Amino acid sequence: MTVIYGIIIAISGLLSSFFGGIPGVFSIIIGSFLFKTGQDAKNVSKAARDSRDHIIYRANFLFKHYGYILLMTGILFIVALFIFSYFLIYSTT
């Protein structure tokens, strides 16, 4: 669902300007990592009957993809905070 939303936002953003599609691209990337995280969670639950090392191996992929989601969300939050602060400071002067 996040990927579909990202595609719609990217297309509508590209109609206004080149930089308008950037939020859509980030939504597509985050959606793909979210999908990979779900697949890895499914693999971990299927591997519950296997050896402990196999479960840990599968869980490493799960946390790696989830870490990428958190990293990208944090970066986007910081960028949005800087942009908001910039416009707040320079719109009052």
Biotite code that builds the C-alpha atoms (Angstrom):
import biotite.structure as struc

atoms = struc.array([
    struc.Atom([0.000, 0.000, 0.000], chain_id="A", res_id=1, res_name="MET", atom_name="CA", element="C"),
    struc.Atom([2.874, 2.372, 0.767], chain_id="A", res_id=2, res_name="THR", atom_name="CA", element="C"),
    struc.Atom([4.418, 1.650, -2.626], chain_id="A", res_id=3, res_name="VAL", atom_name="CA", element="C"),
    struc.Atom([1.155, 2.429, -4.420], chain_id="A", res_id=4, res_name="ILE", atom_name="CA", element="C"),
    struc.Atom([0.813, 5.655, -2.439], chain_id="A", res_id=5, res_name="TYR", atom_name="CA", element="C"),
    struc.Atom([4.428, 6.537, -3.317], chain_id="A", res_id=6, res_name="GLY", atom_name="CA", element="C"),
    struc.Atom([3.798, 5.983, -7.015], chain_id="A", res_id=7, res_name="ILE", atom_name="CA", element="C"),
    struc.Atom([0.748, 8.257, -6.928], chain_id="A", res_id=8, res_name="ILE", atom_name="CA", element="C"),
    struc.Atom([2.626, 10.968, -5.000], chain_id="A", res_id=9, res_name="ILE", atom_name="CA", element="C"),
    struc.Atom([5.664, 10.706, -7.294], chain_id="A", res_id=10, res_name="ALA", atom_name="CA", element="C"),
    struc.Atom([3.554, 11.083, -10.428], chain_id="A", res_id=11, res_name="ILE", atom_name="CA", element="C"),
    struc.Atom([1.539, 13.994, -9.052], chain_id="A", res_id=12, res_name="SER", atom_name="CA", element="C"),
    struc.Atom([4.710, 15.643, -7.721], chain_id="A", res_id=13, res_name="GLY", atom_name="CA", element="C"),
    struc.Atom([6.511, 15.289, -11.028], chain_id="A", res_id=14, res_name="LEU", atom_name="CA", element="C"),
    struc.Atom([3.663, 17.102, -12.736], chain_id="A", res_id=15, res_name="LEU", atom_name="CA", element="C"),
    struc.Atom([4.394, 20.229, -10.694], chain_id="A", res_id=16, res_name="SER", atom_name="CA", element="C"),
    struc.Atom([8.215, 20.141, -10.615], chain_id="A", res_id=17, res_name="SER", atom_name="CA", element="C"),
    struc.Atom([11.163, 17.791, -10.760], chain_id="A", res_id=18, res_name="PHE", atom_name="CA", element="C"),
    struc.Atom([11.699, 17.914, -6.987], chain_id="A", res_id=19, res_name="PHE", atom_name="CA", element="C"),
    struc.Atom([8.016, 17.271, -6.320], chain_id="A", res_id=20, res_name="GLY", atom_name="CA", element="C"),
    struc.Atom([8.484, 13.556, -6.960], chain_id="A", res_id=21, res_name="GLY", atom_name="CA", element="C"),
    struc.Atom([11.122, 13.088, -4.252], chain_id="A", res_id=22, res_name="ILE", atom_name="CA", element="C"),
    struc.Atom([8.640, 12.333, -1.412], chain_id="A", res_id=23, res_name="PRO", atom_name="CA", element="C"),
    struc.Atom([7.012, 9.715, -3.621], chain_id="A", res_id=24, res_name="GLY", atom_name="CA", element="C"),
    struc.Atom([10.354, 8.065, -4.323], chain_id="A", res_id=25, res_name="VAL", atom_name="CA", element="C"),
    struc.Atom([11.089, 7.890, -0.592], chain_id="A", res_id=26, res_name="PHE", atom_name="CA", element="C"),
    struc.Atom([7.648, 6.378, 0.004], chain_id="A", res_id=27, res_name="SER", atom_name="CA", element="C"),
    struc.Atom([8.349, 3.729, -2.629], chain_id="A", res_id=28, res_name="ILE", atom_name="CA", element="C"),
    struc.Atom([11.714, 2.883, -1.027], chain_id="A", res_id=29, res_name="ILE", atom_name="CA", element="C"),
    struc.Atom([10.234, 2.711, 2.482], chain_id="A", res_id=30, res_name="ILE", atom_name="CA", element="C"),
    struc.Atom([7.362, 0.578, 1.147], chain_id="A", res_id=31, res_name="GLY", atom_name="CA", element="C"),
    struc.Atom([9.771, -1.881, -0.437], chain_id="A", res_id=32, res_name="SER", atom_name="CA", element="C"),
    struc.Atom([11.735, -2.194, 2.828], chain_id="A", res_id=33, res_name="PHE", atom_name="CA", element="C"),
    struc.Atom([8.452, -2.657, 4.686], chain_id="A", res_id=34, res_name="LEU", atom_name="CA", element="C"),
    struc.Atom([7.516, -5.452, 2.293], chain_id="A", res_id=35, res_name="PHE", atom_name="CA", element="C"),
    struc.Atom([10.923, -7.104, 2.758], chain_id="A", res_id=36, res_name="LYS", atom_name="CA", element="C"),
    struc.Atom([10.525, -6.839, 6.521], chain_id="A", res_id=37, res_name="THR", atom_name="CA", element="C"),
    struc.Atom([7.186, -8.625, 6.299], chain_id="A", res_id=38, res_name="GLY", atom_name="CA", element="C"),
    struc.Atom([8.675, -11.366, 4.157], chain_id="A", res_id=39, res_name="GLN", atom_name="CA", element="C"),
    struc.Atom([11.534, -11.788, 6.615], chain_id="A", res_id=40, res_name="ASP", atom_name="CA", element="C"),
    struc.Atom([9.095, -11.983, 9.541], chain_id="A", res_id=41, res_name="ALA", atom_name="CA", element="C"),
    struc.Atom([7.235, -14.724, 7.691], chain_id="A", res_id=42, res_name="LYS", atom_name="CA", element="C"),
    struc.Atom([10.512, -16.570, 7.124], chain_id="A", res_id=43, res_name="ASN", atom_name="CA", element="C"),
    struc.Atom([11.404, -16.282, 10.812], chain_id="A", res_id=44, res_name="VAL", atom_name="CA", element="C"),
    struc.Atom([8.043, -17.711, 11.842], chain_id="A", res_id=45, res_name="SER", atom_name="CA", element="C"),
    struc.Atom([8.472, -20.581, 9.377], chain_id="A", res_id=46, res_name="LYS", atom_name="CA", element="C"),
    struc.Atom([11.999, -21.202, 10.645], chain_id="A", res_id=47, res_name="ALA", atom_name="CA", element="C"),
    struc.Atom([10.771, -21.571, 14.239], chain_id="A", res_id=48, res_name="ALA", atom_name="CA", element="C"),
    struc.Atom([10.951, -25.338, 13.830], chain_id="A", res_id=49, res_name="ARG", atom_name="CA", element="C"),
    struc.Atom([14.545, -25.205, 12.567], chain_id="A", res_id=50, res_name="ASP", atom_name="CA", element="C"),
    struc.Atom([17.785, -24.842, 14.435], chain_id="A", res_id=51, res_name="SER", atom_name="CA", element="C"),
    struc.Atom([18.574, -21.808, 16.551], chain_id="A", res_id=52, res_name="ARG", atom_name="CA", element="C"),
    struc.Atom([21.290, -20.629, 14.172], chain_id="A", res_id=53, res_name="ASP", atom_name="CA", element="C"),
    struc.Atom([18.848, -20.622, 11.263], chain_id="A", res_id=54, res_name="HIS", atom_name="CA", element="C"),
    struc.Atom([16.361, -18.528, 13.236], chain_id="A", res_id=55, res_name="ILE", atom_name="CA", element="C"),
    struc.Atom([19.085, -16.024, 14.162], chain_id="A", res_id=56, res_name="ILE", atom_name="CA", element="C"),
    struc.Atom([20.220, -15.878, 10.536], chain_id="A", res_id=57, res_name="TYR", atom_name="CA", element="C"),
    struc.Atom([16.659, -15.081, 9.376], chain_id="A", res_id=58, res_name="ARG", atom_name="CA", element="C"),
    struc.Atom([16.101, -12.590, 12.213], chain_id="A", res_id=59, res_name="ALA", atom_name="CA", element="C"),
    struc.Atom([19.220, -10.656, 11.192], chain_id="A", res_id=60, res_name="ASN", atom_name="CA", element="C"),
    struc.Atom([17.632, -9.887, 7.823], chain_id="A", res_id=61, res_name="PHE", atom_name="CA", element="C"),
    struc.Atom([14.415, -8.876, 9.566], chain_id="A", res_id=62, res_name="LEU", atom_name="CA", element="C"),
    struc.Atom([16.154, -6.367, 11.821], chain_id="A", res_id=63, res_name="PHE", atom_name="CA", element="C"),
    struc.Atom([18.373, -5.113, 9.002], chain_id="A", res_id=64, res_name="LYS", atom_name="CA", element="C"),
    struc.Atom([15.395, -4.154, 6.841], chain_id="A", res_id=65, res_name="HIS", atom_name="CA", element="C"),
    struc.Atom([13.518, -2.730, 9.819], chain_id="A", res_id=66, res_name="TYR", atom_name="CA", element="C"),
    struc.Atom([16.599, -0.679, 10.689], chain_id="A", res_id=67, res_name="GLY", atom_name="CA", element="C"),
    struc.Atom([16.595, 0.781, 7.179], chain_id="A", res_id=68, res_name="TYR", atom_name="CA", element="C"),
    struc.Atom([12.958, 1.798, 7.614], chain_id="A", res_id=69, res_name="ILE", atom_name="CA", element="C"),
    struc.Atom([13.742, 3.555, 10.884], chain_id="A", res_id=70, res_name="LEU", atom_name="CA", element="C"),
    struc.Atom([16.843, 5.207, 9.408], chain_id="A", res_id=71, res_name="LEU", atom_name="CA", element="C"),
    struc.Atom([15.000, 6.595, 6.397], chain_id="A", res_id=72, res_name="MET", atom_name="CA", element="C"),
    struc.Atom([12.084, 7.762, 8.525], chain_id="A", res_id=73, res_name="THR", atom_name="CA", element="C"),
    struc.Atom([14.484, 9.527, 10.894], chain_id="A", res_id=74, res_name="GLY", atom_name="CA", element="C"),
    struc.Atom([16.361, 11.201, 8.047], chain_id="A", res_id=75, res_name="ILE", atom_name="CA", element="C"),
    struc.Atom([13.117, 12.399, 6.483], chain_id="A", res_id=76, res_name="LEU", atom_name="CA", element="C"),
    struc.Atom([11.945, 13.728, 9.848], chain_id="A", res_id=77, res_name="PHE", atom_name="CA", element="C"),
    struc.Atom([15.170, 15.690, 10.351], chain_id="A", res_id=78, res_name="ILE", atom_name="CA", element="C"),
    struc.Atom([15.038, 17.096, 6.822], chain_id="A", res_id=79, res_name="VAL", atom_name="CA", element="C"),
    struc.Atom([11.406, 18.118, 7.296], chain_id="A", res_id=80, res_name="ALA", atom_name="CA", element="C"),
    struc.Atom([12.292, 19.758, 10.609], chain_id="A", res_id=81, res_name="LEU", atom_name="CA", element="C"),
    struc.Atom([15.093, 21.781, 8.978], chain_id="A", res_id=82, res_name="PHE", atom_name="CA", element="C"),
    struc.Atom([12.884, 22.844, 6.085], chain_id="A", res_id=83, res_name="ILE", atom_name="CA", element="C"),
    struc.Atom([10.088, 23.856, 8.447], chain_id="A", res_id=84, res_name="PHE", atom_name="CA", element="C"),
    struc.Atom([12.536, 25.812, 10.625], chain_id="A", res_id=85, res_name="SER", atom_name="CA", element="C"),
    struc.Atom([14.034, 27.521, 7.588], chain_id="A", res_id=86, res_name="TYR", atom_name="CA", element="C"),
    struc.Atom([10.661, 28.685, 6.315], chain_id="A", res_id=87, res_name="PHE", atom_name="CA", element="C"),
    struc.Atom([9.542, 29.675, 9.815], chain_id="A", res_id=88, res_name="LEU", atom_name="CA", element="C"),
    struc.Atom([12.642, 31.823, 10.384], chain_id="A", res_id=89, res_name="ILE", atom_name="CA", element="C"),
    struc.Atom([12.785, 33.452, 6.968], chain_id="A", res_id=90, res_name="TYR", atom_name="CA", element="C"),
    struc.Atom([9.069, 34.005, 6.534], chain_id="A", res_id=91, res_name="SER", atom_name="CA", element="C"),
    struc.Atom([8.932, 36.285, 9.570], chain_id="A", res_id=92, res_name="THR", atom_name="CA", element="C"),
    struc.Atom([11.772, 38.567, 8.415], chain_id="A", res_id=93, res_name="THR", atom_name="CA", element="C"),
])
